[in-house]
């Protein structure tokens, strides 16, 4: 669900969103199902939320437009949800447009031309919040308040997005979290206990580094804790370490740090807790040589192949990796991430939002609910790609068994390392609450590149750009969890 690389150039997004504002007063023919962005459509949304049921289930034939991105299996799951929705609502036809490339660019162009879909998949940092600031979305809290079938409390933590307190602009179809995946055979051969799946027994950072040293082996079979170890000729790395914000945020939060200060006024990435976490991660590459450098990483395949071929012994990755791992047919498992101060996993996910211009707000809400329904995406759940959005699919034994029992995508450590940590030790993605996140990271990322390359310490690199990054700090958003 989450797209880890932002695809829309910042300048283009600014230009297109400026065009949205410029065109917002233009009229649009009533021939389409979306109508324009007029006040009556906006008022219709508010009134239908108040009525609770509005036109949903009426006999009037209508068409809803839905846009989304995703891999082929995710698109297939969306089509299953749509088909189930259409069967339950015979008068409603859903025109589903799967946009597989340049999603943000295409959707922003649609918005600029007053050609918005009714319901759209959104990514928080790149497009959702900029559009929310222009008032483009209906407040989903209005629907939640009137709906007897779904409440915020019924959803798992950290999958709702709010532009301001009480204004929910999007809900994710499911959370994605992180774990420590590993090749069981490598641990058996080395005679080392594998990573624990119980958060209360998680490795300390020192224990993790010690194991990573033992499992990092050079071309002559010497481990990284051997004085004769050759870091220039490594056959097997102890850990594969992604260096994008979603991955290292886990350890910033674990160490008690954050991207912003609690009051949202100050950059947090150059504060001691965040700096220490980032430096410890960089030391895995440049001091202990247990993780590939950015240059070496280019020759490391994806997590499933890297673990299967023993290029690496362990890998920090999102739970979505279980799909490919299960298909690779080797003995893999997952443990809880090592901790610095406390166990934490970051939840990253896309969301579904409803445009205010829709002529059918209540029907759009019913469609959004259908897209959140775990039954509709059961194939993706069992394959390992997604996790359910509804809390009872984790707490009800019958529902839990549907997507976790006797499946190659759900190894023995999954319930403890992924599910328990999600429910009890998860943290919202920074894109959900850090305003102007992309602009801040545009400043920070080049500095961190120097840290991963070992050219600068985390403190020096982040201090050097702190003032420039601080200029982009605009505060924190409300988090409805």
C-alpha positions as CSV (number, residue, x, y, z in Angstrom):
1,X,0.0,0.0,0.0
2,X,2.7,2.5,0.9
3,X,4.8,3.9,-1.9
4,X,8.2,4.5,-0.4
5,X,9.5,6.8,-3.1
6,X,7.7,10.1,-3.7
7,X,7.2,10.4,-7.4
8,X,6.0,13.9,-8.0
9,X,8.7,16.6,-8.3
10,X,8.1,19.2,-5.7
11,X,8.1,22.1,-8.1
12,X,5.6,20.4,-10.4
13,X,3.3,19.7,-7.4
14,X,3.5,23.3,-6.4
15,X,2.6,24.5,-9.9
16,X,-0.2,22.0,-10.3
17,X,-1.7,22.8,-6.9
18,X,-1.5,26.5,-7.7
19,X,-3.5,25.7,-10.8
20,X,-6.0,24.0,-8.7
21,X,-6.5,27.2,-6.7
22,X,-6.7,29.3,-9.9
23,X,-9.3,27.0,-11.5
24,X,-11.4,26.5,-8.4
25,X,-13.8,29.2,-9.4
26,X,-14.3,27.8,-12.9
27,X,-17.6,26.1,-13.8
28,X,-18.0,22.6,-15.0
29,X,-20.7,20.9,-17.0
30,X,-23.3,18.9,-15.1
31,X,-22.8,16.0,-17.6
32,X,-20.3,14.1,-15.4
33,X,-21.2,12.4,-12.1
34,X,-18.8,14.6,-10.2
35,X,-20.4,18.0,-10.9
36,X,-18.3,21.1,-10.0
37,X,-16.9,22.4,-6.8
38,X,-19.9,24.5,-6.1
39,X,-21.4,25.2,-2.7
40,X,-24.5,23.0,-3.2
41,X,-22.3,20.0,-3.6
42,X,-20.4,20.9,-0.4
43,X,-23.6,21.5,1.4
44,X,-24.9,18.2,0.1
45,X,-22.0,16.4,1.8
46,X,-22.7,18.0,5.1
47,X,-26.4,17.3,4.9
48,X,-26.0,13.6,3.9
49,X,-23.6,13.1,6.7
50,X,-26.2,14.5,9.1
51,X,-28.9,12.2,7.7
52,X,-26.7,9.2,8.1
53,X,-28.2,7.2,5.3
54,X,-29.1,9.9,2.7
55,X,-29.5,8.4,-0.8
56,X,-27.6,5.2,-0.2
57,X,-29.7,2.2,-1.2
58,X,-32.2,4.3,-3.2
59,X,-33.1,3.0,-6.6
60,X,-31.7,6.0,-8.5
61,X,-28.9,4.7,-10.8
62,X,-25.6,6.5,-10.1
63,X,-21.9,6.1,-11.0
64,X,-19.1,6.6,-8.5
65,X,-15.5,7.2,-9.7
66,X,-12.7,5.7,-7.7
67,X,-8.9,6.1,-8.3
68,X,-6.1,4.2,-6.8
69,X,-2.6,2.9,-7.3
70,X,-1.0,-0.5,-6.5
71,X,0.7,-3.6,-7.6
72,X,-1.4,-6.0,-9.7
73,X,-2.5,-8.0,-6.6
74,X,-3.6,-4.8,-4.9
75,X,-5.5,-3.7,-7.9
76,X,-7.2,-7.1,-8.0
77,X,-8.2,-6.8,-4.4
78,X,-9.7,-3.4,-5.0
79,X,-11.7,-4.9,-7.8
80,X,-13.0,-7.6,-5.5
81,X,-14.1,-4.9,-3.0
82,X,-15.8,-3.0,-5.8
83,X,-17.6,-6.0,-7.1
84,X,-18.9,-6.9,-3.6
85,X,-20.0,-3.3,-3.1
86,X,-21.9,-3.2,-6.5
87,X,-23.6,-6.5,-5.6
88,X,-24.8,-5.0,-2.3
89,X,-25.8,-1.7,-4.1
90,X,-27.4,-2.7,-7.4
91,X,-28.1,0.9,-8.4
92,X,-24.5,1.9,-8.0
93,X,-21.8,1.4,-10.7
94,X,-18.2,2.1,-9.7
95,X,-15.9,3.3,-12.4
96,X,-12.5,2.2,-11.0
97,X,-9.4,3.7,-12.5
98,X,-6.1,2.1,-11.5
99,X,-3.3,4.5,-12.1
100,X,0.0,2.5,-12.0
101,X,2.4,5.3,-12.8
102,X,2.7,9.0,-11.8
103,X,-0.4,8.8,-9.7
104,X,0.1,12.1,-7.9
105,X,0.8,14.0,-11.1
106,X,-2.3,12.6,-12.8
107,X,-4.6,13.1,-9.9
108,X,-3.4,16.6,-9.3
109,X,-4.1,17.4,-13.0
110,X,-7.6,16.0,-12.6
111,X,-8.2,18.2,-9.6
112,X,-6.9,21.2,-11.5
113,X,-9.4,20.5,-14.3
114,X,-12.3,20.1,-11.8
115,X,-12.5,16.4,-12.8
116,X,-12.1,14.9,-9.4
117,X,-13.1,11.3,-8.6
118,X,-15.6,10.7,-5.8
119,X,-13.2,8.5,-3.8
120,X,-9.4,8.4,-4.2
121,X,-6.5,6.7,-2.7
122,X,-4.1,9.3,-1.2
123,X,-0.6,9.5,0.1
124,X,-0.4,11.9,3.0
125,X,2.8,13.8,2.4
126,X,2.7,14.3,-1.3
127,X,-0.8,15.2,-2.2
128,X,-3.5,14.6,0.5
129,X,-2.6,17.3,3.0
130,X,-1.9,20.0,0.3
131,X,-5.4,19.3,-1.1
132,X,-6.9,19.2,2.4
133,X,-5.5,22.6,3.1
134,X,-7.6,23.8,0.1
135,X,-10.7,22.3,1.6
136,X,-11.0,19.6,-1.1
137,X,-12.2,16.7,1.1
138,X,-15.3,15.9,3.1
139,X,-14.8,15.5,6.8
140,X,-15.1,11.7,7.4
141,X,-15.7,12.4,11.1
142,X,-19.2,13.5,10.2
143,X,-19.9,10.1,8.7
144,X,-18.2,8.2,11.5
145,X,-20.4,10.1,14.1
146,X,-23.6,8.9,12.3
147,X,-22.5,5.4,11.3
148,X,-23.5,2.4,13.4
149,X,-21.2,0.0,11.6
150,X,-17.8,1.6,12.0
151,X,-16.2,3.9,14.5
152,X,-12.6,5.1,15.1
153,X,-12.3,2.8,18.1
154,X,-13.1,-0.1,15.8
155,X,-10.0,0.6,13.7
156,X,-6.4,-0.3,14.5
157,X,-4.2,2.5,15.7
158,X,-2.6,5.1,13.5
159,X,-4.5,4.6,10.2
160,X,-6.6,7.8,10.2
161,X,-5.4,11.2,9.0
162,X,-6.6,14.5,10.2
163,X,-5.8,18.0,8.8
164,X,-6.9,19.6,12.1
165,X,-8.7,18.4,15.2
166,X,-12.0,16.7,14.4
167,X,-11.4,16.8,10.6
168,X,-10.6,13.3,9.4
169,X,-9.5,13.5,5.7
170,X,-8.6,9.9,5.1
171,X,-8.7,6.4,6.5
172,X,-6.3,3.6,5.4
173,X,-7.5,0.2,4.3
174,X,-4.8,-1.3,6.5
175,X,-1.6,-0.7,8.4
176,X,1.9,-1.6,7.4
177,X,4.5,-2.1,10.1
178,X,8.2,-3.1,10.4
179,X,9.9,-6.3,11.6
180,X,13.3,-8.0,11.7
181,X,13.2,-10.7,9.1
182,X,15.8,-13.5,9.1
183,X,16.9,-16.8,7.5
184,X,16.3,-19.5,10.2
185,X,19.0,-21.8,8.6
186,X,21.7,-19.1,9.0
187,X,21.0,-18.9,12.7
188,X,20.9,-22.7,13.1
189,X,24.2,-23.1,11.3
190,X,25.8,-20.4,13.4
191,X,24.4,-21.8,16.7
192,X,22.8,-18.5,17.6
193,X,19.4,-17.9,19.1
194,X,17.2,-16.0,16.6
195,X,15.5,-12.7,17.3
196,X,12.8,-12.9,19.9
197,X,9.2,-12.3,18.7
198,X,8.1,-11.0,22.1
199,X,8.5,-7.2,22.5
200,X,9.2,-7.6,26.2
201,X,12.2,-9.8,25.3
202,X,13.5,-7.7,22.4
203,X,17.2,-7.4,21.8
204,X,18.9,-4.3,23.1
205,X,20.8,-2.4,20.5
206,X,24.1,-3.8,21.9
207,X,22.8,-7.4,21.7
208,X,21.6,-6.8,18.1
209,X,25.0,-5.4,17.1
210,X,26.8,-8.3,18.7
211,X,24.7,-10.8,16.7
212,X,25.1,-8.9,13.5
213,X,28.8,-9.0,13.9
214,X,28.8,-12.8,14.4
215,X,26.6,-13.2,11.3
216,X,28.7,-11.0,9.0
217,X,31.2,-13.1,7.2
218,X,34.0,-12.2,4.8
219,X,35.1,-14.3,1.8
220,X,37.4,-16.4,4.0
221,X,34.8,-17.2,6.5
222,X,35.8,-14.8,9.2
223,X,33.1,-12.9,11.2
224,X,33.1,-9.2,11.8
225,X,34.1,-9.7,15.4
226,X,37.4,-11.4,14.3
227,X,40.4,-9.0,14.2
228,X,41.4,-10.4,10.8
229,X,38.0,-9.7,9.3
230,X,38.2,-8.1,5.8
231,X,35.4,-5.5,5.4
232,X,36.2,-5.1,1.8
233,X,35.3,-8.6,0.9
234,X,32.1,-9.5,2.6
235,X,30.2,-12.7,1.6
236,X,27.3,-12.3,4.0
237,X,26.1,-9.2,5.9
238,X,24.5,-9.6,9.3
239,X,21.8,-7.0,8.5
240,X,20.3,-5.3,5.5
241,X,19.4,-1.7,6.5
242,X,17.1,0.5,4.4
243,X,17.9,4.2,4.8
244,X,14.6,5.8,4.0
245,X,12.7,7.7,6.6
246,X,10.1,5.0,7.2
247,X,12.7,2.6,8.3
248,X,14.9,4.8,10.5
249,X,11.9,6.5,12.1
250,X,11.3,3.2,14.0
251,X,14.6,3.8,15.9
252,X,14.2,7.5,16.3
253,X,10.9,6.8,18.1
254,X,12.4,3.9,20.0
255,X,15.1,6.2,21.3
256,X,12.6,8.8,22.5
257,X,13.1,11.1,19.6
258,X,10.8,12.7,17.0
259,X,10.9,14.6,13.8
260,X,9.5,17.7,15.5
261,X,9.4,19.0,19.1
262,X,6.2,18.2,21.1
263,X,4.8,21.7,20.4
264,X,5.6,21.4,16.7
265,X,7.7,24.6,16.7
266,X,11.2,23.1,16.4
267,X,13.0,20.6,14.2
268,X,13.5,17.4,16.2
269,X,15.9,15.5,13.9
270,X,19.0,17.4,15.2
271,X,18.1,16.8,18.8
272,X,20.2,14.2,20.8
273,X,17.7,11.3,20.7
274,X,17.2,11.4,17.0
275,X,20.9,12.1,16.3
276,X,22.0,9.2,18.4
277,X,19.5,6.8,16.7
278,X,20.7,7.8,13.2
279,X,24.3,7.6,14.2
280,X,23.9,4.1,15.6
281,X,22.3,3.0,12.3
282,X,25.1,4.6,10.3
283,X,27.7,2.8,12.5
284,X,26.3,-0.5,11.4
285,X,27.6,0.4,7.9
286,X,30.7,2.4,8.6
287,X,32.1,1.3,12.0
288,X,31.0,-2.4,12.4
289,X,30.7,-3.2,8.6
290,X,27.7,-5.5,9.3
291,X,25.3,-3.7,6.9
292,X,26.0,-2.8,3.2
293,X,27.1,0.7,2.3
294,X,24.9,2.6,-0.1
295,X,27.3,1.5,-2.9
296,X,27.3,-2.2,-1.7
297,X,23.5,-2.1,-1.4
298,X,23.2,-1.7,-5.1
299,X,24.3,-5.3,-5.4
300,X,22.0,-6.6,-2.7
301,X,18.8,-8.0,-4.1
302,X,15.3,-7.6,-2.5
303,X,14.7,-8.9,1.0
304,X,13.4,-12.3,-0.1
305,X,16.3,-13.1,-2.5
306,X,18.9,-11.6,-0.1
307,X,17.8,-13.8,2.8
308,X,17.3,-16.9,0.6
309,X,20.7,-16.7,-1.0
310,X,22.3,-15.7,2.4
311,X,23.6,-12.4,1.1
312,X,22.3,-11.2,4.4
313,X,21.3,-13.0,7.6
314,X,18.7,-10.4,8.8
315,X,16.7,-7.6,7.1
316,X,14.7,-4.7,8.5
317,X,11.7,-4.4,6.3
318,X,8.0,-3.8,6.2
319,X,5.5,-6.6,6.9
320,X,4.6,-6.4,3.2
321,X,7.8,-8.3,2.5
322,X,6.1,-11.5,3.7
323,X,4.4,-11.9,0.3
324,X,7.7,-12.4,-1.6
325,X,9.3,-14.2,1.3
326,X,6.6,-16.8,1.3
327,X,6.9,-17.3,-2.4
328,X,10.7,-17.9,-2.1
329,X,10.2,-21.1,-0.2
330,X,12.9,-21.1,2.4
331,X,12.9,-21.1,6.2
332,X,12.3,-17.4,7.0
333,X,10.9,-15.9,10.2
334,X,10.4,-12.5,11.8
335,X,11.4,-11.1,15.2
336,X,10.6,-7.8,16.9
337,X,12.9,-4.9,16.0
338,X,15.8,-4.3,18.3
339,X,15.2,-1.5,20.8
340,X,17.1,1.5,21.9
341,X,14.9,2.5,24.8
342,X,11.5,1.0,24.1
343,X,9.8,-1.2,21.4
344,X,8.3,0.8,18.6
345,X,7.1,0.3,15.1
346,X,6.1,3.0,12.6
347,X,2.8,2.5,10.8
348,X,2.9,3.6,7.2
349,X,0.0,3.4,4.8
350,X,-2.0,5.1,2.1
351,X,-5.5,6.3,2.7
352,X,-8.9,6.7,1.0
353,X,-10.5,10.2,0.9
354,X,-13.8,11.5,-0.4
355,X,-13.7,14.7,-2.5
356,X,-16.1,17.4,-1.5
357,X,-17.2,17.8,-5.1
358,X,-18.9,14.5,-5.1
359,X,-22.7,14.6,-5.8
360,X,-23.1,11.3,-3.9
361,X,-21.4,11.7,-0.5
362,X,-23.2,9.0,1.4
363,X,-22.8,6.5,-1.4
364,X,-19.1,7.4,-1.5
365,X,-18.9,6.8,2.2
366,X,-20.4,3.4,1.7
367,X,-17.8,2.6,-1.0
368,X,-15.0,3.8,1.3
369,X,-16.3,1.4,4.0
370,X,-16.4,-1.4,1.5
371,X,-12.7,-0.7,0.6
372,X,-11.8,-1.0,4.3
373,X,-13.6,-4.4,4.7
374,X,-11.0,-7.1,5.4
375,X,-13.3,-9.8,3.8
376,X,-13.0,-8.0,0.5
377,X,-9.2,-8.0,0.7
378,X,-8.8,-11.5,2.2
379,X,-6.6,-12.7,-0.6
380,X,-4.1,-9.9,0.0
381,X,-4.2,-10.6,3.8
382,X,-3.4,-14.3,3.4
383,X,-0.8,-13.6,0.8
384,X,1.0,-11.3,3.2
385,X,0.7,-8.0,1.4
386,X,-1.8,-6.2,3.7
387,X,-3.0,-6.3,7.3
388,X,-6.6,-5.6,8.3
389,X,-7.9,-2.2,9.2
390,X,-10.5,-3.5,11.7
391,X,-9.3,-4.2,15.2
392,X,-11.5,-7.2,15.7
393,X,-9.6,-9.0,13.0
394,X,-6.7,-9.1,15.5
395,X,-8.6,-9.8,18.7
396,X,-11.3,-12.2,17.5
397,X,-9.8,-15.7,17.3
398,X,-11.9,-16.7,14.3
399,X,-11.2,-13.7,12.2
400,X,-7.5,-13.7,13.2
401,X,-7.1,-17.3,12.0
402,X,-8.5,-16.4,8.6
403,X,-5.3,-14.4,7.7
404,X,-2.6,-15.8,10.0
405,X,-3.1,-19.6,10.6
406,X,-1.2,-22.2,8.6
407,X,0.0,-19.8,5.9
408,X,3.5,-19.5,4.5
409,X,3.3,-15.7,4.7
410,X,2.7,-15.8,8.4
411,X,5.7,-17.5,10.2
412,X,5.7,-18.4,13.9
413,X,7.0,-15.1,15.0
414,X,4.4,-13.0,13.1
415,X,1.8,-12.7,15.9
416,X,4.3,-11.4,18.4
417,X,6.7,-9.4,16.3
418,X,4.1,-7.8,14.0
419,X,0.6,-8.0,15.4
420,X,1.3,-7.4,19.1
421,X,3.7,-4.6,18.3
422,X,1.2,-3.0,16.0
423,X,-1.5,-3.1,18.7
424,X,0.6,-2.1,21.6
425,X,3.8,-0.4,20.5
426,X,3.0,1.5,17.2
427,X,3.6,5.1,16.3
428,X,2.0,7.2,13.5
429,X,4.0,7.9,10.4
430,X,5.6,11.3,10.5
431,X,3.8,12.2,7.3
432,X,0.5,12.1,9.3
433,X,1.4,14.9,11.7
434,X,4.5,16.7,10.5
435,X,3.3,19.7,8.4
436,X,5.4,20.4,5.3
437,X,7.1,17.0,5.7
438,X,8.4,16.8,2.2
439,X,10.0,20.2,2.2
440,X,11.7,19.5,5.5
441,X,13.1,16.2,4.2
442,X,14.2,17.8,1.0
443,X,16.7,19.7,3.2
444,X,17.5,16.8,5.5
445,X,18.0,13.9,3.0
446,X,21.1,15.2,1.3
447,X,22.7,15.7,4.8
448,X,21.8,12.1,5.8
449,X,23.3,10.8,2.5
450,X,26.6,12.0,3.9
451,X,26.0,10.2,7.2
452,X,25.2,6.8,5.5
453,X,28.3,7.2,3.4
454,X,30.4,7.8,6.5
455,X,31.5,11.3,5.3
456,X,30.0,13.1,8.3
457,X,28.7,12.3,11.7
458,X,24.9,12.5,12.2
459,X,25.4,15.5,14.6
460,X,27.6,17.5,12.2
461,X,25.4,16.7,9.2
462,X,22.1,17.6,10.9
463,X,23.5,20.6,12.7
464,X,24.7,21.9,9.3
465,X,21.2,21.9,7.8
466,X,19.2,22.5,11.0
467,X,18.6,26.3,10.3
468,X,17.5,25.7,6.7
469,X,15.3,22.8,7.7
470,X,13.8,24.9,10.6
471,X,12.6,27.4,8.0
472,X,10.3,24.7,6.6
473,X,8.8,23.8,10.0
474,X,5.1,24.7,10.1
475,X,3.9,22.7,13.1
476,X,2.1,19.5,13.9
477,X,-1.3,18.2,12.9
478,X,-3.8,16.5,15.1
479,X,-3.6,12.7,15.3
480,X,-6.9,10.9,15.8
481,X,-5.4,7.8,17.6
